[in-house]
Amino acid sequence: MNKDLDYYLNLDWTLIEGEDLDFNGNPYHYIEIKEIPSFVFCAKTRDKALEHYKSQLKLTLMIMLEDGDRIYEPGEETEDDFE
């Protein structure tokens, strides 16, 4: 199976969602992906975060593929699972 960008974009990633405050005390919503510890996307609302995080995911995956980085798939144990 050819594991290209389209393959990875269509996986059922484990999303970690949360809310926090920015430096001015304004709330924002963030999305992290468990399998890609370096990934985080922020937006003013949950709806906007869910609507737009995939564009950032696409860029992240493109760089990871280009650099030959290991991409852990949903259901696989990641390096963080062993710490």
KETORVO-325494 format. One record per residue: x, y, z of N, C-alpha, C in turn; residue in three letters. Coordinates in steps of 0.02 Angstrom, whole numbers, plus 50000, padded with zeros to 5 digits. Example, Ala and Ser with C-alpha at 12.3 -4.5 7.8 and 13.67 -1.06 7.14 Angstrom:
KETORVO-325494
506604971650390506154977550390506604983550390Ala/506424988850354506844994750357506455000250394Ser/
This chain:
KETORVO-325494
500424994150000500005000050000500445006250000Met/500275010949957500645017249953500385022050006Asn/500795023350056500595027850110500815034950092Lys/500405038150052500545044950030500145050050071Asp/500175056250051499835061650088499085060350095Leu/498765058250040498045056850043497885051350092Asp/498305046150094498205040750142498195043450213Tyr/498705047350230498755049850299498205054950315Tyr/498015059050267497485063950280496815060750296Leu/496715054650273496065051350282496045046550341Asn/496575046450381496575042250441496135045350495Leu/495905041250540495475043450595495925045350655Asp/496225051250651496695053550701496355054450769Trp/496745053650822496495054650890496565061950907Thr/496005065550906496015072750921495965073850996Leu/496365078551019496345080751089496145088151086Ile/495565089651113495305096451110495315099651179Glu/495385106151179495385109751242495295117151231Gly/495235120651287495175127951286495695130851333Glu/495905136851317496395140351359496295147851347Asp/496705151751381496685159051373497325161351340Leu/497275166251296497875169051265498195173951314Asp/498725177351292499085181851335498675187851358Phe/498135189351322497695194851340497085192651380Asn/497055186251396496505183651435495895181651394Gly/495975181551328495425179651284495425172051273Asn/494835168951275494815161651265494945159651193Pro/495235153851185495325150851119495265143251126Tyr/495145139951070495065132751069495665129751032His/495915124151055496475120951021496325113651006Tyr/496665111150956496635104050938497345101450932Ile/497475096050967498105092450961497945085650930Glu/498445082350903498355075650878498835071050916Ile/498555066150950498945061750994499535058650958Lys/499425056350897499935052750860500485057350832Glu/500355063850831500855068750806500965073950861Ile/501405072350909501485076750968501665083950952Pro/501965085250895502155092150878501565096050848Ser/500995092850837500435096250804499975099750854Phe/499815106050840499305109650877499005114950830Val/498345115750833498005120750794497545124650840Phe/497555131250836497155135550879496685139950838Cys/496095141150867495605145650836495175148650891Ala/494805153850874494405157350924493825153050949Lys/493575148550907493005144350928493145137050911Thr/492785132550943492845125450929492655123950857Arg/492115127050833491895125850765492425127850714Asp/492745133550724493265135850679493875131150682Lys/494045128950742494615124350749494475117850711Ala/493885115050720493715108850685493655109750610Leu/493445115650589493365117150518494035117950482Glu/494545120350518495165122250484495795118350504His/495765113950554496385110650576496695106250522Tyr/496285103550476496545099050425497035102450377Lys/496955109050367497425112450323498125112550355Ser/498145113550421498785113350457499045106150460Gln/498605101350468498805094350468499125092450401Leu/498835094850347499105093350281499825095950274Lys/499945102150296500615104950294501105101050337Leu/500885099250397501305095450443501495088750413Thr/500995085150384501125078650354501585079250293Leu/501495084450254501925085550195502655086150217Met/502785089950269503465090850294503735084250322Ile/503315080750361503535074450390503705069350335Met/503295068950283503435064350228504075066350191Leu/504155072750179504745075250144505385073750183Glu/505345074550250505925073450292506045066150310Asp/505565061850291505635054750306505505053150379Gly/505135057450413504965056350484504495050450492Asp/504535047250548504075041750566503395044850581Arg/502875042350548502195044750561501815038950594Ile/501655039950657501265034950694500535035450673Tyr/500235029850660499535029650640499085028450700Glu/498455030550695497985029250750497985021850769Pro/498025020650834498035013750859498735011150871Gly/499245014250842499935012250855500175015550919Glu/500635012050953500945015151011501465020050986Glu/501465026151015501955031150997502535031051047Thr/503065034751031503625035151078503405037751146Glu/502915042351146502675045251210502325040051253Asp/502075034651224501735029451262502215025551306Asp/502865025951289503365022151326503695026251381Phe/503545032651385503865037051435503495036951500Glu/
